[in-house]
């Protein structure tokens, strides 16, 4: 007779209560259990009265326990990724260490996504590829930070690279507690410098005695937890699914309205997870980012999303930087800022390619990212041509903002559906309902619109 497991019993109760698959319930419950763990790390195990090594060890142990509980033997794959990455740090010259860690990380994430394609094509089973995506970000961030700190001159670095650079190889304990800890299930990812600052208690403001103290995060935690609950309720309360968008009986207007509702529902799911993760980090004392203009503390240093910014965005660039913001910061740090002039791919295009590889190999992902890439380039060129014509009065400025908000929202929603459909044949069927007009328009806009208008805003010829 099998022994009774209280943790598994908790998963079973929750799964029966809400009717979710057991793998998703395990994942969500473990995320929720991270809240009391975070509270423990901030107060009972604060670095002022707890050795830093002990904090590293406990964080690592909790991360391993959560991973084994959630993913079982697949945790071994995550450990191998971290171990080989650390070997590269120890044995590879700093001048090229970032290349080896990036290549290794891309091989690992590619293998993980291929495994998912073979074992669960089109499914939503929670497996090790989710934390693997977080690990890829973390090991590559360390590789580039070591490269910047040990192989490049300070004059060659931008401000962010100067802040995040590492002048030494992290110890093994520091490295594994950064990569494998209780935030590894879903992130968000943050830099090694930020992690070490948190573990050593240097992430606050100076007190009179010279120690560092973060202000209260109670308001931020309460509002983010309440928001997470609200988004979860909204997600569960909308009965529409992506497959309904493919109904051949729908008119274009009906399909457009349904796309808006379905994408909104899917965004609520991401809002729920990311707001919950943000509240967990803030509970642990992670994320203090100074004070705003009114003197209130900001707890958004490692935030992944600001729903208000997303819902009011007037350009795809805002989406690209604010949606899954931690991943956007990672892409900027390891790709966009590293592309040298004269490279055969533009920084934007190469960043979109890396983002697609990181997400997986479903054809729908690539159709979505390719479409967004063309939208981004076409809208950038169109903005240079038209924006100055609407700057004459407040009324025309507001009209331009409303117009660009609507266009951005519609194009984002339209291009987002293939990401969730995944199958190439179904994606083509989806676009056929719009006669491929949106795709043709953004491609033609990218090809035909001038990248540098010949005339400036004042009408004089540009130099």
Secondary structure, DSSP 4 states (H G I P E B T S, - for coil): -PPP-HHHHHHHHHHHHHT--HHHHHHHHHHHHHHHHHHHHHTTT-TTTS-HHHHHHHHHHHHHHHHHHHHGGGHHHHHHHHHHHHHHHHHS-TTTHHHHHHHHHHHHHHHHHHHHHHHHTT-----THHHHHHHHHHHHHHHHHHHHHHHS-GGGS-HHHHHH--SSPPPHHHHHHHHSSTTTTT-----HHHHHHHHTT-SSEE-TTS-EEPPP-HHHHHHHHHHHHHHHHHHHH----GGGGG-TT--HHHHHHHHHHHHHHHHHHHHHHHHHHHHHHHHTT-----B-TTSPBP--TT----HHHHHT--SHHHHHHHTTHHHHHHHHHHTGGGPPTT-SS-HHHHHHHHHHHHH-S-HHHHHHHHHHHHHHHHHHHHHHHHGGGG-SSHHHHHHHHHHHHHHHHHHHHHHHHHHHH--HHHHHHHHHTTTTHHHHHHHHHHHHS-SS-SB-TTSSBP-
